[in-house]
């Protein structure tokens, strides 16, 4: 939840051999408010983040070892990857032990808890949920600010990125927002939240509701809830459903990309218009929440292909569509701001 005090951190980001695809590292570098002293990846040592990933807009050096990183005076070591299964790569254990010996705080979003593994260290296990998450109560129906939730046609499709880009666009217009983080990278970026995929299934909706209630205390104009998983993904649909109902959203932003590959073997990816209808129908069982815009991930496409895809998605759905990274989140924000608050379903 929102702590009384969020300490300022100066990170060394550990991404040995994997920086170019390290989701957690990239999220912190792109959106985090904390300083990044350096990145550790011996395969890229001697270069700068700006050279390797210019879109991250950070000029931090890349070094080869923890010893080299210590010269930049970090306070915390971030485990910069989010591998499937969430286990610490065995080859990283020695470096993290060395960081603990150097009295660095260890920050980890892995499913595997590192506090028991390194009892001598200060460890922030980001995925550790609060002890007192309640069942969903319905209090979230009465919050004053408008609530928007990102959802997706599949997992790992850019829901956190879309949410944070919408937040950035809102700040540029002096629209006050609260970002409710529901995954490990979002929590590292914002300093608070609940990893809903670490919550016992009966309490996922309650955790989502608590995040919204906590965010509403600051009386923002807009609460932006980071989505997780996908209704169409068998492995993660339970988390998605808990967020969809528990957040009491007033509107939804659908995230999609160019892929038509199966979500997994034997499970087809729903077409964007169908996905929009499904999310609306399932949300309406508890509280109506229209899909008001589509955030299109055009990564891997050239500019012409990206423009065509965004236009096609907009035509197929009848909704505003944009790639907030390649272009702007403004059309998505406009759609959210135009949408009125909704009330719980009455039977």
Secondary structure, DSSP 8 states (H G I E B T S, - for coil): ---S-----EEEEE-TTTGGG-HHHHHHHHH-SSEEEEEE-GGGTTSBHHHH-GGG----EEESSHHHHHTT--SEEEE----TT----GGGHHHHHHHHHTT-EEEE--SS-STTTTTTS-EEETT---TT-----SGGGG-SSEEEEEEESSSSSSHHHHHHHHHHHHHHTT--EEEE--SHHHHHHHS----GGGS-GGGHHHHHHHHHHHHHTT--SEEEE---S-TT-TTTHHHHHHHHHHTT-SEEEEEEES--S-SBTTB----HHHHHHHHHHHHHTTB--EEEEEEEE-TTS-HHHHHHHHHHHHHHHTSEEE-TTTS-SHHHHHHHHHS----B---
